[in-house]
Amino acid sequence: MKIPLDRSPDRTRRQPIARQIQRHVERLISQRLLAPGVKLPATRELARDLGVNRTTVALAYDELVAGGWARAHVGQGTFVADQVPVEIEAPRPESPRFDWTGFLSKSAQVIAADARRRLSYSQVPQPAPGVISFAGGMPDASLFPTDAFRRVLNRVIRDEGRELLQYYPARGYPPLREHLAGYLLRFGLEVRPEEILIVNGSQQGFDLVARTLLDPGDFVAIEQPSYPRAMRVFRAYGAQLLPVPMVAGGLHVEYLERLLERQSPKLVYCQPTAHNPTGLSMSAAARQRLVDLCGRHRLPIVEDGFDGTLFYGERPPAPLKSQDASGLVIYIGTFSKILFPGLRLGWIVAAPELIERLETAKDLADIHTSPILQAAVFHFCRQRLLDRHQARVVRESARRRNALLAALSRRMPTGVTWTESQGGFSLLVTLFPGMNAVTLLEQAVQRGVAFSPGNAFFVDGGGEHTLRLSFSGIPVTQIDEGIKRLAETIREAQRQPERPARLEEPPAVPLV
Ligand SMILES: Cc1ncc(COP(=O)(O)O)c(C=O)c1O
């Protein structure tokens, strides 16, 4: 630790050395530069570093303990206290702070503008106690098979730790890629392990695809509404988004066809199965038409297949990738919803020559995804623990989804409509035209219920009178009460005289 000490010979004009050390450490603690519980340097060590007597440092430490800044443990040393007294104001910097704004890249500026725009229109409050929140969209952590995963992880570290804690090839752990090839066969996807690249979640998949295929000024056609994080990645690489509306459960293929007469997008992004936010799936016939259309126009498709396993009732048709003879579909999958999102583990399936490019981009971005975690997930799958967990998640999600649909039918005022979610974890509600979901959210939170305003899922505005309800994180026993509160909020908002007149706006997504 470096402590600037005033050692001027005139002792009347400076603080004693011990006091200077004490004050310096107090400031480090109060400004959280030294966190609670951190061990302070041994007195001998600090005395040597500062060139002072050891008893001087010991005196400073005694004062820190006496003042409640630190606690001493005999034989172990002195530690920063868990609760510290008062915050000491940080000294004003002598020179002006370096201004980074002029240095930000175009991409950073786009990202910042996007973040500001999001803040301005869709502030989902942190769930407060007593608020039933349909906002999150995260899996329910109380269902996580953490103990089973810990046991598998321990075994992997014991048996393969030496090899897997080393640097590793970017393509990924071969047994996991082989396992994934078998796993994807269940959905009708025939893929060889060399066509699979392991990535840090779908999010990295979008990023690698964007940096490999997009240049600033390119267009990306995207179904609307859509997954905001995917939109943000494409925008960050300078692309402009061309929204394509949804019809009957999926991207409106004929609309896209007309769009292609005027525009030449570089990619089309879609979620044909268990779409977020609507929970809808595209029909087999529409999938075939989309693949054929894109084949004719040589337009690559990014197929986000993130939740193909979570479906309720009828099994969705096979992924677009299964009908892709020429290799223009890039399929991106993830373990986030079927296991743990915190693993950051996903995969890209694409033509071998593209996988090679994506692998190079990944190598540059982060060298590789944690091999230890890849191996643990592989063994977890091989022991059929994932199948067991998945069955439980599907059962529980189906109960919640059914309870939500029943509560909506029972409680919602006539005129409010919603998508009949067939998969995933959410559905989209369409309010009365002219009713604003952001304003409604403030009133809803006061009544003890929260949701995500729908405009976050729309390209540059639109969807103001929609909201997303996510059912993955709410116990089934709270769903009816939550929807009762929401319906009351909507009725109340309808009665408010200052509400703008109902506009004759078409619904944001067609109702099924
Ligand atoms: C449409 C969509 N794609 C992908 C993901 C998962 O992303 P990741 O694998 O990065 O956790 C989500 C998560 O909510 C999603 O909604």
The ligand as an SDF file (V2000), in Angstrom:
LIG
                    3D

 16 16  0  0  0  0  0  0  0  0999 V2000
  -35.5270  -14.3980  -27.8750 C   0  0  0  0  0  0  0  0  0  0  0  0
  -34.4180  -14.7440  -26.9510 C   0  0  0  0  0  0  0  0  0  0  0  0
  -33.2760  -15.2300  -27.4450 N   0  0  0  0  0  0  0  0  0  0  0  0
  -32.2860  -15.6140  -26.6380 C   0  0  0  0  0  0  0  0  0  0  0  0
  -32.4010  -15.5070  -25.2660 C   0  0  0  0  0  0  0  0  0  0  0  0
  -31.3360  -16.0370  -24.3480 C   0  0  0  0  0  0  0  0  0  0  0  0
  -30.2050  -15.4020  -24.4410 O   0  0  0  0  0  0  0  0  0  0  0  0
  -28.8820  -15.9520  -23.7490 P   0  0  0  0  0  0  0  0  0  0  0  0
  -28.5810  -17.3090  -24.3180 O   0  0  0  0  0  0  0  0  0  0  0  0
  -27.8830  -14.9590  -24.1790 O   0  0  0  0  0  0  0  0  0  0  0  0
  -29.0890  -16.0050  -22.2800 O   0  0  0  0  0  0  0  0  0  0  0  0
  -33.5390  -14.9650  -24.7150 C   0  0  0  0  0  0  0  0  0  0  0  0
  -33.6680  -14.8080  -23.2750 C   0  0  0  0  0  0  0  0  0  0  0  0
  -34.6000  -14.3200  -22.7290 O   0  0  0  0  0  0  0  0  0  0  0  0
  -34.5770  -14.5800  -25.5710 C   0  0  0  0  0  0  0  0  0  0  0  0
  -35.7180  -14.0740  -25.0910 O   0  0  0  0  0  0  0  0  0  0  0  0
  1  2  1  0
  2  3  1  0
  2 15  2  0
  3  4  2  0
  4  5  1  0
  5  6  1  0
  5 12  2  0
  6  7  1  0
  7  8  1  0
  8  9  2  0
  8 10  1  0
  8 11  1  0
 12 13  1  0
 12 15  1  0
 13 14  2  0
 15 16  1  0
M  END
$$$$
